[in-house]
């Protein structure tokens, strides 16, 4: 039986300056249903079935735009489902040097420049265009990021969200620039495969095809080392319950208040998986990126109330942010995040959902 894809657009709310924000829903009925708004090109909802076929939302967010506009959320910088740019993660010293020029970055989280800063792509209204190709259906969001402020060069950037009958959510990025700059985007969705956001993900099982991770210092900057995961809480080369890692008495767990670390993938295909034993939902990840930032929502504390007025507490979800390593521009041994005129940045991550 042929399942007909569905694409809908509806009003999600208005910004304080009166801009109408639309919500685009792409669906393969009974298989996967994703909603993305044009504010921040943000994944707001993601419904996938459990082992009994029950469709439930598995990403943190809000019921309407008003939630994303609240002061306590805007000032907390937790980026629920947002497209992050220009650069994911922290940049040491809030500055970088490129072609002999030093660029200084404005801090936005305390004294640190995080995820593109105060005017990051998570706070922009993107242009949206529905797309339909082969058996997949999706929406392309595009943005022109002008030179000025923190980063050099004007970037033309797009992100495509699409779903297909195999239960895959694909996120593809493409970017060009008119001047040498740096670019390291990611998606910041918070996953809880149980579908009950009042419960934690500590009983979820995580697997990472990564024999090395990036230790951090007291300010959560990578030290520059790629350390072996062997004999540490960060060894997920075999599936392991997240609670087992977080509850270990290890200096890196203390520094991150949980897991807030990048991992270097040994392979790109099916390089990670996340499993909820109660619902039976399984997420399998494939990416073109060299690594993933794993964040176990260590600093959610119940102050932000999300869908259904649920208080989002510590470890309510886990982020799997596929990207180049944080602070790469200041680490000569990390893969480069420099983009130059004439080059095309491209990246693709596939989140495949099934149930067991």
WOVENZI-V451676 format. One record per residue. N is the residue number from 1. PHI is phi in radians with two decimals (999 if undefined). PSI is psi in degrees with one decimal (999 if undefined). D_LAST is the distance of its C-alpha to the last C-alpha in Angstrom with 1 decimal. Layout:
n=(N/N)
phi=(PHI/PHI)
psi=(PSI/PSI)
d_last=(D_LAST/D_LAST)
//
This chain:
n=(1/2/3/4/5/6/7/8/9/10/11/12/13/14/15/16/17/18/19/20/21/22/23/24/25/26/27/28/29/30/31/32/33/34/35/36/37/38/39/40/41/42/43/44/45/46/47/48/49/50/51/52/53/54/55/56/57/58/59/60/61/62/63/64/65/66/67/68/69/70/71/72/73/74/75/76/77/78/79/80/81/82/83/84/85/86/87/88/89/90/91/92/93/94/95/96/97/98/99/100/101/102/103/104/105/106/107/108/109/110/111/112/113/114/115/116/117/118/119/120/121/122/123/124/125/126/127/128/129/130/131/132/133/134/135/136/137/138/139/140/141/142/143/144/145/146/147/148/149/150/151/152/153/154/155/156/157/158/159/160/161/162/163/164/165/166/167/168/169/170/171/172/173/174/175/176/177/178/179/180/181/182/183/184/185/186/187/188/189/190/191/192/193/194/195/196/197/198/199/200/201/202/203/204/205/206/207/208/209/210/211/212/213/214/215/216/217/218/219/220/221/222/223/224/225/226/227/228/229/230/231/232/233/234/235/236/237/238/239/240/241/242/243/244/245/246/247/248/249/250/251/252/253/254/255/256/257/258/259/260/261/262/263/264/265/266/267/268/269/270/271/272/273/274/275/276/277/278/279/280/281/282/283/284/285/286/287/288/289/290/291/292/293/294/295/296/297/298/299/300/301/302/303/304/305/306/307/308/309/310/311/312/313/314/315/316/317/318/319/320/321/322/323/324/325/326/327/328/329/330/331/332/333/334/335/336/337/338/339/340/341/342/343/344/345/346/347/348/349/350/351/352/353/354/355/356)
phi=(999/-1.38/-1.62/-1.49/-1.12/-2.21/-2.35/-2.26/-2.29/-2.56/-1.27/-1.86/2.60/-2.29/-1.31/-0.99/-1.63/1.62/-1.27/-1.36/-1.91/-1.79/-1.97/-1.85/-1.99/-2.03/-2.56/-1.90/-0.87/1.40/-2.02/-2.86/-2.50/-2.16/-2.12/-2.33/-1.74/-1.40/-1.41/1.31/0.74/-1.74/-1.32/-1.71/-2.50/-2.61/-1.78/-2.42/-1.43/-1.52/-1.17/-1.75/1.51/-1.35/-1.46/-2.43/-1.30/-2.14/-2.24/-1.20/3.05/-2.26/-1.30/-2.67/-1.10/-0.96/-1.09/-1.27/-1.67/-1.10/-1.04/-1.14/-1.38/-1.03/-1.49/-1.56/0.91/-1.85/1.02/-1.11/1.34/-1.27/-1.44/-1.74/-2.96/-1.29/-2.25/-1.34/1.59/-1.66/-2.10/-1.03/1.28/0.93/-2.83/-2.66/-1.98/-2.45/0.92/1.46/-1.90/-1.67/-1.93/-1.74/-1.97/-1.34/-1.25/-2.30/-1.95/1.12/-1.75/-2.04/-1.47/-2.17/0.89/1.63/1.49/-1.11/-1.95/-1.17/-1.19/-1.16/-2.00/-1.77/-1.63/-1.65/-1.40/-2.14/-2.49/-1.10/-2.33/-2.53/-2.42/0.93/-1.73/-1.67/-2.39/-2.86/-2.39/-1.75/-1.89/-2.19/-2.63/-1.81/-1.77/-1.30/-1.18/2.22/1.29/-1.56/-1.99/-1.40/1.40/-1.62/-1.90/-1.70/-2.36/-2.49/-2.31/-1.98/-1.74/-2.54/-2.26/-2.48/-1.14/-1.46/1.39/-1.80/-1.80/-1.86/-2.16/-2.06/-2.08/-2.57/-2.61/-2.33/-2.41/-1.75/-2.74/-0.94/-2.68/-2.16/-2.60/-2.70/-1.40/-2.79/-1.93/-2.01/-1.30/-1.86/-1.73/-2.37/-1.26/-1.30/1.36/-2.03/-1.36/-1.41/-1.89/-1.51/-1.78/-1.14/-1.57/-1.21/-1.81/-2.02/-2.23/-2.30/-1.40/-2.49/-1.59/-2.34/-2.33/-1.84/-1.06/-2.10/-1.70/-1.16/-1.86/1.22/-1.49/-1.09/-1.35/1.80/-1.54/-1.88/-1.70/-1.20/-1.38/-0.99/1.12/-2.26/-1.13/-1.63/-1.52/-1.98/-1.12/-1.97/-0.92/-2.52/-1.13/-1.05/-1.05/-1.07/-1.30/-1.16/-1.54/-1.40/-1.48/-2.34/-1.01/-1.20/-1.15/-1.14/-1.11/-1.58/1.02/2.36/-1.64/-2.56/-2.34/-1.59/-2.16/-1.66/-1.24/-1.51/-2.41/-1.81/-1.52/0.83/-1.47/-2.70/-2.58/-2.33/-2.33/-1.85/-1.18/-1.36/-1.46/1.45/-1.26/-2.22/-1.94/-2.08/-1.95/-2.26/-2.61/-1.53/-1.38/-1.34/-2.76/-2.53/-1.58/-1.78/-2.30/-1.66/0.74/-1.21/-1.91/-1.23/-2.33/1.61/-1.27/-1.69/-1.83/-1.92/-1.00/1.11/1.10/-1.32/-1.35/-1.44/-1.77/-0.96/1.14/-1.24/-2.83/-2.34/-1.75/-2.16/-1.61/-1.26/-3.03/-1.25/-1.19/-1.05/1.04/-1.04/-1.12/-1.79/-2.18/-1.12/-1.60/-1.54/-0.97/-1.24/-1.99/-1.37/-2.11/-2.07/-0.97/1.59/-1.61/-2.12/-1.42/-2.48/-2.74/-2.57/-2.26/-2.08/-1.87/-1.76/-1.97/-2.61/-2.43/-2.26)
psi=(128.5/124.6/122.7/122.7/151.8/136.3/125.1/153.0/137.0/161.9/130.5/-15.8/-175.3/145.2/166.5/-27.2/11.4/3.3/127.3/132.9/128.2/149.9/123.8/125.4/124.6/133.8/136.9/100.3/129.8/-5.9/-53.3/142.5/119.9/140.2/134.0/131.5/156.7/-8.0/109.7/9.7/55.0/128.3/111.5/-32.2/146.7/107.6/127.4/154.7/150.0/-170.7/-15.5/6.4/5.3/123.4/126.5/152.3/134.0/15.5/140.1/150.6/-155.8/161.6/-23.4/176.6/-31.9/-35.9/-40.0/-15.7/-8.8/144.0/-43.3/-28.4/-46.9/-36.9/-9.3/-21.2/56.5/-7.4/49.6/105.4/4.0/154.8/123.9/131.2/162.1/-28.2/123.5/142.2/-172.1/150.1/117.8/133.7/3.7/40.0/162.7/158.5/133.5/122.0/40.7/-1.3/133.9/127.4/126.1/138.2/138.1/131.6/149.9/-24.1/95.0/-121.3/12.5/138.3/115.4/135.3/42.0/-5.6/-166.6/-28.5/38.3/169.8/-17.5/-13.7/13.7/152.5/120.1/154.5/140.3/142.0/115.8/144.9/151.3/109.0/138.3/-128.2/1.1/157.5/142.1/-171.5/133.0/125.6/130.6/153.1/137.7/114.4/105.2/156.5/152.0/160.7/-119.8/-37.8/145.4/159.7/144.9/125.8/131.3/121.7/147.3/150.6/131.2/122.6/131.8/156.3/157.0/170.8/-11.0/3.7/25.9/133.3/117.6/135.5/115.8/138.1/148.3/134.7/145.1/160.2/157.4/1.6/147.6/131.4/-171.6/146.1/126.5/74.1/164.5/174.4/140.7/46.3/145.1/115.2/134.6/101.6/-11.0/-21.2/1.3/102.6/-4.2/-10.7/155.7/172.6/15.8/-22.9/-2.2/149.9/129.5/137.0/133.4/123.7/68.7/115.6/-4.9/148.6/169.2/104.6/153.5/162.2/-169.5/-15.1/13.5/18.0/140.1/141.3/-14.3/-10.6/143.5/103.0/150.8/137.8/-16.4/133.3/27.7/166.9/-12.0/10.7/98.9/23.0/-24.9/143.1/135.0/140.4/135.0/-36.2/-33.3/-39.4/-47.3/-30.4/5.0/146.5/84.9/138.4/-39.3/-34.0/-39.4/-42.8/-36.5/-4.1/30.5/-152.7/121.2/61.7/152.9/148.0/140.5/117.9/142.3/-26.9/163.8/-29.8/129.5/51.3/-9.0/155.0/151.9/131.1/133.8/111.6/-21.5/-50.2/-22.9/3.0/138.2/130.6/127.5/133.5/134.5/135.9/156.4/-7.9/153.9/-14.5/-177.3/135.5/118.6/124.0/120.7/39.3/53.7/-24.1/7.1/135.2/13.4/-6.6/-27.1/124.4/126.6/-137.3/135.5/20.3/25.0/132.7/122.0/109.8/173.2/135.2/26.2/-17.3/174.6/136.5/139.5/85.6/96.5/128.1/174.7/166.9/146.3/148.3/26.7/-32.7/-25.1/7.8/103.8/-22.0/-3.0/154.6/141.3/143.6/15.6/133.6/131.0/159.4/139.2/-16.6/155.4/120.2/131.1/145.6/148.2/134.0/136.8/124.2/106.9/128.2/137.5/-176.2/146.0/999)
d_last=(22.5/23.3/21.7/24.6/24.1/25.7/27.8/29.8/32.2/33.6/35.8/34.0/37.2/40.3/41.2/44.3/46.4/45.4/43.0/40.5/36.9/34.5/30.8/29.1/25.9/24.0/21.4/19.4/19.1/15.8/14.1/15.8/19.0/21.0/24.5/26.9/30.5/33.5/34.6/33.2/30.9/28.5/24.8/25.1/21.9/18.5/16.3/12.7/10.5/8.0/5.7/9.3/10.7/12.8/14.3/15.4/17.4/16.1/19.4/22.6/25.7/28.3/28.8/31.8/34.0/36.2/33.6/33.6/37.4/38.0/40.2/38.0/35.1/37.3/39.0/35.9/34.6/30.9/30.0/27.1/25.5/28.8/29.9/31.8/35.0/37.3/36.0/32.9/33.7/37.0/40.1/42.4/45.8/44.9/46.4/46.2/48.7/48.4/51.3/53.7/53.0/51.5/49.3/49.0/46.0/46.2/44.0/41.8/39.9/42.7/44.6/41.7/40.9/37.2/35.0/38.0/40.2/41.6/41.6/38.2/36.3/34.1/37.3/38.4/38.2/36.9/37.8/35.0/34.8/32.1/31.1/29.6/29.2/27.5/24.3/23.7/25.4/26.5/29.3/31.6/33.2/36.4/38.8/42.2/42.5/46.2/48.0/49.4/48.5/46.4/45.4/47.5/47.1/45.9/42.3/41.0/37.2/34.3/30.6/28.5/25.2/23.5/20.2/19.3/17.3/14.7/13.5/15.8/18.3/21.2/24.1/27.3/30.6/34.1/37.3/41.0/44.0/47.8/48.4/46.8/44.2/40.9/37.5/34.1/31.8/28.3/26.0/25.7/22.6/21.3/17.6/16.1/12.4/13.1/15.5/18.2/20.7/22.8/20.4/20.1/17.4/18.8/15.8/13.6/13.1/15.0/15.8/18.9/20.6/23.9/26.5/28.8/29.0/31.9/33.7/35.3/38.7/39.6/39.4/35.9/37.5/36.2/38.9/38.7/37.2/34.0/33.3/31.1/28.0/28.6/29.6/28.8/26.2/25.2/23.7/20.1/20.3/17.9/15.0/16.8/16.6/18.9/21.1/22.1/23.6/25.2/26.9/28.7/32.4/32.7/35.2/32.9/30.5/33.7/34.9/31.8/31.3/27.8/26.2/28.1/28.3/28.0/26.3/27.6/25.0/25.7/23.8/23.0/20.1/16.6/18.8/16.5/13.0/12.0/9.1/9.4/8.5/10.0/8.4/4.9/6.5/7.2/10.8/12.5/16.2/19.0/22.6/26.2/27.2/28.3/26.5/24.6/25.9/23.5/24.7/23.3/25.5/28.0/30.9/29.4/31.5/31.1/34.1/32.1/30.8/28.2/26.3/27.3/29.8/27.3/28.9/26.9/27.2/26.9/23.4/22.0/20.2/20.0/21.7/20.9/24.3/24.6/28.3/31.3/32.3/34.1/37.9/37.9/41.2/42.8/41.2/42.8/40.3/37.2/36.2/38.6/37.9/41.3/41.5/44.9/46.5/45.7/42.2/39.0/36.1/32.7/29.2/25.7/22.3/19.1/16.1/13.1/10.3/7.0/3.8/0.0)
//
